[in-house]
Structures are given as C-alpha cells and as structure tokens.
C-alpha cells in the first residue's frame, strides 16, 4: 500500500509542477492585460484631443480656402473691368 502511495506521489509531482507553472503564466498574462488596458485608457483621451485639433485645423483651412475663392472672384471682376476700360 505504501509503495502505491509513493508511486502516486512520484506521478503527481510533475503534474503539480506543471499546474504551478500554468498559474504563474496566468498571473503574468493577467498583469499584461492590465498594462494593455491602462495604455488603451491613456490613448483614448489623447486621440479624442487630437481629433478635435484636426477638426479645428480643417475648419480653419476651409475658411481660408473660402477667403481665397472670394478674393480670386474679386480679382477676376477687377480684371474684367480693366479689360473693358481699354
């Protein structure tokens, strides 16, 4: 009976070791997930701010382009008047 117990202990020892390694690996994975979540949490507000900055920049470009179009139209009008004055 004692020899059976010894055999079982010998057989279970590598299994226990494997389980311990798996648990340690699981803890490492959980810690890695936490770090990734923190990184993503930090990126979200940065991306939102960047999005707003880009939107403002694009809006300003649109205004500038409209101004250029208005000035160009005015210049065409002036050129037409100067041609007709000749």
Buried (B, 14 or more C-beta within 10 A) or exposed (E): EEEEEEEEEEEEEEEEEEEEEEEEEEEEEEEEEEEEEEEEEEEEEEEEEEEEEEEEEEEEEEEEEEEEEEEEEEEEEEEEEEEEEE
